[in-house]
Amino acid sequence: MRAAMRSLLAWPVIAATLSAGAPAQAAGFSCRETPIVQSHATLAPLAEAVARGRPLAILAIGSSSTEGIGASARDRTYPARLQALLGKAWPKSKIEIVNAGIGGETAPQTLARLETALSERRFDLVIWQVGTNDAVKGGDLDAFRDMLGEGIRLARRAKTPLAILDPQFFPRVRDPQTYRRFVAAIAEVARHKAVPVFTRYETMREWHDSDAEAFKSALWTDGFHMSDAGYDCLARDIAAALVEMAAPNRPVVAETR
C-alpha cells in the first residue's frame, strides 16, 4: 500500500538530479523518499511558477525542526538545504526559503504567526511543520484539529499553496499512543482538506525499524531533534516530493465535504 503511494518511475530521476554535490552522510545512514499522504495532491500554482521560471518565495514555518535545533550551522537546517536542492532542481527560478521556525512553539503560537506572515507578504508555498510539541505536551486533540483547519483556511484565503510537515519519530517518546494520535489527526485533516503531508513520522520510523543503530546518526545528541544528516535527508525527501507535485498534468484531489 505504501509503495503504491509513490511514483516509482519518477523517483530515480528526481533523486539523481538532487544528488549532485551532496554532503557526506553519516556512516550507515542513507536517505529515502518521503511518502505523501495525498498521493494525487497537486500544487498547481507552484507548478505554473516553476514552468515560467519565476522567482519562488517559500515560507517554512514551525518550531525547532524548522529553526534547525540540532544542526551544526544555519546552512545545515532543512530549509537551507531545501533551498539549495530546489535551486538545482529548478535552475530557471531563483529560490528563496524564509526560515520562520521558533523552537518550542505549539500550534496556536505558530498559527498566529502564520496569519501575520500571510498578511504581510505573498508566498508561492507554505510548509507548515506542526504537531510535535502539541503531541509531546498532550494538548487537546480536538482543538488541535480545529487549528489545523484554520491554518489551511488562512492559506487558501491568501491563495497560497500549503503543505504540512508532520512530527518526527524518536524512540524516547514518553507517551507513544498520544503522540501517534496527533500524527493521525494531521493525516485525517489533511486528507479531508486535500492538503499534501510530508509524513516525516512514518519515514523516520521506517529508518529506525530498518536499522536502529544507523538511525542514531539521524538525531542530535539529545535523541529528539534531528542532526545534520537527518535534516539533509528530510530536505531531500521534501525536495523530491515538491518536484514531483509541481510536475505538469498532475490530477487534483478535491476537498471532501
C-alpha positions in Angstrom: 0.0 0.0 0.0 2.8 2.4 0.9 4.6 1.6 -2.3 1.5 2.3 -4.3 1.6 5.9 -3.0 4.9 6.6 -4.6 5.9 7.4 -8.1 8.5 4.6 -8.6 9.3 5.8 -12.2 9.8 9.4 -11.3 11.8 8.9 -8.1 15.1 7.7 -9.6 15.2 10.7 -12.0 14.4 13.1 -9.2 16.9 11.5 -6.8 19.7 11.7 -9.4 19.0 15.4 -10.0 19.1 16.2 -6.3 22.2 14.0 -5.5 24.7 16.3 -7.2 27.0 18.0 -4.8 25.5 16.1 -1.8 27.3 16.5 1.5 28.6 13.3 3.1 26.0 11.3 5.1 26.8 9.8 8.5 28.1 6.2 8.2 25.4 3.6 7.6 22.6 6.1 7.2 21.0 6.7 3.8 18.1 8.8 2.5 14.9 7.6 1.1 11.7 9.1 -0.3 9.2 10.7 2.0 5.7 9.3 1.1 2.9 11.8 0.6 -0.5 11.2 2.4 -2.3 12.8 -0.5 -0.9 10.7 -3.3 -2.5 12.8 -6.1 -2.2 16.2 -4.4 -1.0 18.9 -6.8 0.5 22.3 -6.3 -0.8 23.8 -9.5 0.2 27.5 -8.8 3.7 26.4 -7.8 3.9 24.2 -11.0 3.0 27.2 -13.1 5.6 29.4 -11.5 8.3 26.7 -12.0 7.3 26.3 -15.6 7.6 30.0 -16.2 10.9 30.2 -14.4 9.6 32.8 -12.0 11.3 33.6 -8.6 9.8 31.5 -5.8 9.3 32.5 -2.2 8.6 29.7 0.2 7.7 30.1 3.9 9.0 27.4 6.2 7.2 27.9 9.5 7.1 25.8 12.6 9.1 25.1 15.7 12.6 23.7 16.4 12.7 21.3 13.4 12.3 24.3 11.2 14.5 26.6 13.2 17.1 23.9 13.0 17.9 22.9 16.6 20.5 20.2 16.3 22.0 21.5 13.1 25.7 22.5 13.3 25.2 25.6 11.2 22.4 27.7 9.6 23.2 26.2 6.2 22.6 22.7 7.6 18.9 23.3 8.6 16.3 21.7 6.5 15.0 25.0 4.9 18.6 26.0 3.9 19.3 22.5 2.4 15.9 22.6 0.7 16.6 25.9 -0.9 19.9 24.6 -2.3 18.3 21.4 -3.6 15.4 23.2 -5.3 17.8 25.6 -6.8 19.4 22.6 -8.5 16.1 21.0 -9.5 14.6 24.3 -10.8 17.6 26.2 -12.1 15.5 28.8 -14.0 13.8 30.0 -10.8 15.5 32.0 -8.0 14.5 30.1 -4.8 14.1 31.9 -1.5 13.1 30.0 1.6 12.2 32.1 4.6 13.0 30.2 7.8 10.3 31.2 10.3 11.0 28.4 12.8 10.9 29.2 16.6 11.8 26.3 18.9 9.3 25.2 21.5 6.2 26.6 19.8 2.9 24.8 19.8 0.2 25.1 17.1 -1.7 28.1 18.5 1.5 30.2 18.5 2.6 29.2 15.0 -0.9 29.7 13.7 -0.9 33.4 14.9 2.5 33.9 13.2 1.3 32.3 10.0 -1.7 34.6 9.8 0.6 37.6 10.2 3.1 36.3 7.7 0.4 35.7 5.1 -0.9 39.2 5.6 2.4 40.9 5.2 3.9 39.1 2.1 2.9 36.9 -0.8 4.4 33.4 -0.8 4.4 30.7 -3.5 4.3 27.9 -0.9 4.0 27.5 2.8 5.5 24.4 4.5 3.9 24.2 8.0 5.8 22.0 10.4 3.3 21.3 13.2 2.3 18.9 15.9 5.5 17.8 17.7 5.3 20.0 20.8 1.5 19.7 20.9 1.8 15.9 20.9 4.7 15.8 23.5 2.7 18.1 25.8 -0.5 16.1 25.3 -2.7 19.0 24.3 -6.4 19.0 23.4 -6.7 16.9 20.2 -10.0 18.4 19.0 -8.6 21.9 19.5 -5.5 20.8 17.6 -7.6 19.6 14.7 -9.5 22.9 14.6 -6.3 24.8 14.5 -5.0 22.7 11.5 -8.2 23.5 9.7 -7.9 27.2 10.5 -4.3 27.3 9.2 -5.4 25.7 5.9 -8.2 28.2 5.6 -5.8 31.1 6.2 -3.5 29.8 3.4 -6.4 29.3 1.0 -7.8 32.8 1.8 -4.4 34.1 0.9 -4.4 31.9 -2.3 -1.1 30.3 -1.1 -0.5 26.6 -1.6 0.3 24.8 1.7 1.9 21.6 2.6 2.2 20.1 6.1 5.3 18.5 7.7 4.2 16.2 10.5 6.1 15.3 13.7 9.4 13.5 13.8 9.7 10.0 15.1 12.1 9.4 18.1 12.4 6.3 20.2 12.2 8.0 23.6 8.7 9.4 23.3 7.1 9.1 26.7 3.5 8.5 25.5 3.7 6.9 22.1 -0.1 6.4 21.8 -0.9 10.1 22.3 1.9 11.0 20.0 0.6 8.8 17.3 -2.9 10.2 17.7 -1.6 13.7 16.9 0.2 12.3 13.8 -3.1 10.5 12.7 -5.1 13.7 13.3 -2.8 15.6 10.9 -3.3 12.9 8.3 -7.1 12.9 8.8 -7.5 16.7 8.5 -5.1 16.9 5.5 -6.9 14.1 3.7 -10.2 15.8 4.3 -8.9 19.1 3.1 -6.8 17.7 0.2 -3.6 19.1 1.6 -0.3 17.3 1.0 1.6 16.0 4.0 5.3 15.1 4.2 5.0 12.1 6.5 8.2 12.5 8.5 7.0 10.4 11.3 6.4 7.3 9.2 9.6 7.8 7.2 11.8 8.2 10.3 10.1 5.2 11.9 11.0 3.1 8.9 14.6 4.4 9.1 14.6 3.2 12.7 13.0 -0.1 12.1 15.3 -1.0 9.2 18.5 -0.1 11.2 18.1 1.2 14.7 21.9 1.7 15.2 22.3 3.7 12.0 19.2 5.7 12.8 21.0 7.3 15.8 23.0 9.4 13.4 19.8 11.0 12.1 19.2 12.5 15.6 21.1 15.1 17.6 22.8 14.2 20.8 19.5 14.8 22.7 17.9 11.9 20.9 15.0 14.1 19.9 16.0 16.8 17.4 17.4 15.9 14.0 21.1 16.1 13.2 22.8 17.5 10.1 22.4 14.0 8.5 18.7 13.9 9.4 17.9 17.4 8.2 19.7 16.7 5.0 17.7 13.6 4.3 14.5 15.4 5.3 15.3 18.2 2.8 16.0 15.7 0.0 12.7 13.9 0.7 10.7 17.2 0.6 12.6 18.4 -2.5 11.8 15.2 -4.4 8.2 15.3 -3.4 7.8 19.0 -4.4 9.5 18.4 -7.7 7.0 15.6 -8.4 4.0 17.5 -7.1 4.9 20.5 -9.2 5.2 18.4 -12.4 2.6 19.3 -15.1 -0.6 17.4 -15.6 -0.9 16.1 -12.1 -4.5 15.3 -11.1 -6.2 17.5 -8.5 -7.8 16.0 -5.4 -10.8 18.0 -4.2 -11.6 18.7 -0.6 -14.1 16.3 0.8 -17.2 17.6 2.4 
